[in-house]
């Protein structure tokens, strides 16, 4: 889908793999711009230069200079660095705001990301790149939409720039005291467009001022218009539903290819599924699990209630009574970390709790397990189930958001489906789906489910084409 006159798109994000990643946002921004480039789009990325980005990523980086950015009476320098790879990646440098451990969770996050948003807009003439679309992502970039419309569009170079605002998770809204408006130098008449229960919301400012809004799956685009999933912004979503689009995320199929992935113990494909068993055996050995032929269930996730861990905790003992092994990898809420450590202590040889993040171990879990558990309360898109399908590890999921768009319940009569799905968020529902999976596992039909899973295609190709169509629609119609 080549363009005669290349579209120019600037992705603005607080994360981008491999530089900075805490979840799916980093994966998306690390993958989608590359596929857009393959399709003739001049796609570029900008993110903060955090202190904990590994030094190896700055080999060959170019320092372009700096300029002063104003936040009301505050004056701070904004350095600009460029990683001139296939996708040009810019970094906004300011050690006062970003020379800290981690990405978020500081008392001045409003000031930190207000600075980032203003610095991004003021960077454009500095790098001589005025995009057709600024593609903003999540609450950290919401102020760009309102700043562009209320201030910068008055300048000729900025007046034709459009914005697309993508919601990766509506639960995280960036709410701060009303005084933040003064810091951003946003006029008082904009208050209603930012107000959220007496505070202001960076997320709401993006939703109200963006030329178009997208979410990361079609189902989630519908769900967030309801009270249950709207987190107080469902009215805004219904107000702007004519500008709301759902485009399913994808994954990098070259990097995540079981036939070539160097992180695996052994490579395999649809025609060599037997080699998948070698990954299971080696995973059991590495993690100290009993080396025997039983179903191995895996989880790779941030440990948070959203991901359904209260259900997993509720059924853990009953699940282990089914003679299965359980592997979990991730960090998050302390009480959940402690629960899974305790579960491992009580079930040595049958449970492996890895409270850390290890990219190589994550891939080995995707490849070495038989089943992948993802019983989310809500899931805007979810990438874990896509990774597991790619590696032939069968997802057990709840029917919500992107999970319902990607996983179809296996039907033993028609031999169709790629996973096991339950609808209601209950422990009984989760155990029903798990029991369904175990029945098929022992029925001799499991290899067929695995092949169905591996034949799915959730690469970025189709999604990238939808984004290009949406970009053109925004430019022409909005």
ZILINZI-V186170 format. One record per run of one state. SS is the DSSP state (H for helix, E for strand, - for the rest). FROM is the first residue (numbers start at 0). TO is the last residue. Records with the same first field share a line. If there is no record, write none. Layout:
# ZILINZI-V186170
SS=FROM-TO, FROM-TO
This chain:
# ZILINZI-V186170
-=0-6, 12-14, 16-18, 20-22, 38-40, 48-53, 58-60, 71-72, 84-86, 93-93, 98-107, 127-131, 137-137, 150-150, 154-160, 167-173, 176-178, 184-186, 196-197, 209-210, 215-216, 223-225, 230-232, 239-239, 246-249, 251-268, 272-272, 287-294, 300-301, 303-303, 307-307, 320-323, 329-330, 332-332, 346-349, 354-357, 368-369, 374-382, 390-392, 398-399, 406-407, 409-409, 411-414, 416-417, 422-425, 443-444, 455-457, 477-477
E=7-11, 15-15, 19-19, 41-47, 61-70, 73-83, 87-92, 132-136, 161-166, 174-175, 194-195, 198-200, 211-214, 243-245, 250-250, 295-299, 302-302, 324-328, 331-331, 350-353, 370-373, 393-397, 408-408, 410-410, 415-415, 418-421, 458-458
H=23-37, 54-57, 94-97, 108-126, 138-149, 151-153, 179-183, 187-193, 201-208, 217-222, 226-229, 233-238, 240-242, 269-271, 273-286, 304-306, 308-319, 333-345, 358-367, 383-389, 400-405, 426-442, 445-454, 459-476
